[in-house]
Amino acid sequence: MERVSLHRKIAMLSLFGGLALGLGACQRGSEPQPEVAPSPAPAVTLVHGARLYTFDQGNTVVDAGAMAFSSGGEILAIGEDEAMRVRFADARQIDIAGRAVLPGLIDAHGHLYGLALALTQANLVGAESKAEVLERLRAFAVDLQPDEWLLGRGWDQNDWPEQGFPSRADLDAVFPERPVWLRRIDGHAAWGNSQALAQADRELAGEWQPQGGFIHRDAGGEPTGIFIDHAMGLIDEIVPPPSDEWVDVALELALDKMTSLGLTGVHDPGVDRGIIERYRRKIEVGRLPVRIYAMADGPGATLDWLCEEGPLEDRSGLLVVRSVKLYADGALGSRGAALLSDYHDDPGNRGLLFSADESLEAQMRRALACGLQLGIHAIGDRANQQALDAFERLLPQFPDNPGRHRVEHAQILDPADIPRFASLGVIAAMQPTHATSDMYWAGERLGPERLRGAYAWRSLLQEGARLAFGSDFPVEEVNPMLGIHAAVTRQDLAGWPPGGWLPGERLSRAQAIRAFTLDAAFAAFMEGAVGSLEVGKRADFVVLDRDVMSVPAEQIPAVRVMETWVDGKRVFER
């Protein structure tokens, strides 16, 4: 029997899902049914019997509450259950049975297209040793064609007993003939075998280094197989792209995952025009169940297009492109984050700035002149300072730019820079689960003194900054409940460490959820339409199986989404 490839497995999954939907609509029996004119759909839907958390400016909570919205998805009224049922007696009524309802959750930094690609590759997340990585790769490769690249994502040497970077020799021993290329969990480092490296368009040995990247080499100048940040492009550019059909199915799976976890929107940073057009095609065929705020991928062709055409806002309200993502540095886990002083565990290494100050400012100036929002990837304290310094110099020169500029991640800050976010009006777009993923080794990288500005959510809020929370999926899990739990406890799922890691930076539940709702919407210029449950806004909301505001904190990760609604349409039901 012919071996079934992974491509075909995904295609069959999609097909069977479609068949299931079709079969569910079939009538039992074969008797001809009389034709009956369909009844007109009610103009209003009333969701009642709910505990409604509006997350409006007053943080209103309506117990035994109800919410009415039109067939067009506009919220018409919110109030007490009994009165609303009388007022909207002719509405389609849906009893929530006392469950908690929140505004639709928004991931302010998640890579939707990246998640789709990750679903088509070997999953290496959570592998506790190099040996486990290799075993997962062996199992995955069974379904590949003989000449097909083996791609994977999610390895993290910090989770292994040896904690050192692996080498191409480790992969060569198992895959001597097949090209192998594996992204680290943070997406800022990659590991390849000799077959992959041999296909590069230029010689990788020697002493040279690419701008904004680093090739690890041995004493003889030969590449070890580890590439950091911009160096990854030397191999990325020769990896065969997946087929359109494959990506479309994977994108469907990624969208299903989002809605099942209560996400009604995502800010997708660093996408090119081709991906944006793919999202538009999803809208055209009615297959985009969430809102996407896409951020162009740096100072290239996509920025040129936006500058020429202007910001894009699809009339459906499901796709907006008015922002550009630029990079200041890499990631902490791969020691690519740019620091003001040496890594505590690697003297002489301060990480990598992607661009000199003048170059970054030139990129920012172009986007500002085009009336676009800026999102600057900055993780280390040097990179964050570079971004803030550039904002301070440039923003007065562009008074007509709409603003709401962002620093993406803002993980390690010089304490003196924390008040500058509020004074400059720069949003801190942060990811709470990065703190609980990094806490096991961040102290080794940074030393105790620099931890005072690490993952400083409460300090930023106290200084008047606005937070927009996300997950950075697929770097972290998609589930926003994990982000809320991390923000509230600063603990892992096992409750470690007692009292939380750097507990002074913990947030209240309301603060954490607001950063996933109204303030995330604000960061995308959407607070007038979504982010809270208020009359006149869109009916984007989620129904939970238990009250995330009142369950014991350790139970927050277990809170399940029962229903997800976007524009007054149910896009997920458990």
Secondary structure as GFF3:
##gff-version 3
##sequence-region A 1 574
A	DSSP	alpha_helix	6	24	.	.	.	ID=ss1
A	DSSP	beta_strand	44	53	.	.	.	ID=ss2
A	DSSP	beta_strand	61	70	.	.	.	ID=ss3
A	DSSP	beta_strand	75	80	.	.	.	ID=ss4
A	DSSP	alpha_helix	81	87	.	.	.	ID=ss5
A	DSSP	beta_strand	92	95	.	.	.	ID=ss6
A	DSSP	beta_strand	100	103	.	.	.	ID=ss7
A	DSSP	beta_strand	105	107	.	.	.	ID=ss8
A	DSSP	alpha_helix	112	118	.	.	.	ID=ss9
A	DSSP	beta_strand	122	123	.	.	.	ID=ss10
A	DSSP	alpha_helix	130	141	.	.	.	ID=ss11
A	DSSP	beta_strand	150	155	.	.	.	ID=ss12
A	DSSP	three_ten_helix	157	159	.	.	.	ID=ss13
A	DSSP	alpha_helix	168	172	.	.	.	ID=ss14
A	DSSP	beta_strand	180	184	.	.	.	ID=ss15
A	DSSP	beta_strand	189	192	.	.	.	ID=ss16
A	DSSP	alpha_helix	194	197	.	.	.	ID=ss17
A	DSSP	beta_strand	213	217	.	.	.	ID=ss18
A	DSSP	beta_strand	223	229	.	.	.	ID=ss19
A	DSSP	three_ten_helix	230	232	.	.	.	ID=ss20
A	DSSP	alpha_helix	233	236	.	.	.	ID=ss21
A	DSSP	alpha_helix	244	260	.	.	.	ID=ss22
A	DSSP	beta_strand	263	271	.	.	.	ID=ss23
A	DSSP	alpha_helix	273	284	.	.	.	ID=ss24
A	DSSP	beta_strand	291	297	.	.	.	ID=ss25
A	DSSP	alpha_helix	301	309	.	.	.	ID=ss26
A	DSSP	beta_strand	312	313	.	.	.	ID=ss27
A	DSSP	beta_strand	319	327	.	.	.	ID=ss28
A	DSSP	alpha_helix	357	369	.	.	.	ID=ss29
A	DSSP	beta_strand	373	378	.	.	.	ID=ss30
A	DSSP	alpha_helix	381	394	.	.	.	ID=ss31
A	DSSP	three_ten_helix	395	397	.	.	.	ID=ss32
A	DSSP	beta_strand	406	409	.	.	.	ID=ss33
A	DSSP	three_ten_helix	415	417	.	.	.	ID=ss34
A	DSSP	alpha_helix	418	424	.	.	.	ID=ss35
A	DSSP	beta_strand	427	430	.	.	.	ID=ss36
A	DSSP	alpha_helix	432	438	.	.	.	ID=ss37
A	DSSP	alpha_helix	442	446	.	.	.	ID=ss38
A	DSSP	three_ten_helix	450	453	.	.	.	ID=ss39
A	DSSP	alpha_helix	457	462	.	.	.	ID=ss40
A	DSSP	beta_strand	467	469	.	.	.	ID=ss41
A	DSSP	alpha_helix	480	489	.	.	.	ID=ss42
A	DSSP	three_ten_helix	503	505	.	.	.	ID=ss43
A	DSSP	alpha_helix	509	515	.	.	.	ID=ss44
A	DSSP	alpha_helix	518	522	.	.	.	ID=ss45
A	DSSP	beta_strand	541	544	.	.	.	ID=ss46
A	DSSP	three_ten_helix	553	558	.	.	.	ID=ss47
A	DSSP	beta_strand	561	566	.	.	.	ID=ss48
A	DSSP	beta_strand	569	573	.	.	.	ID=ss49
###
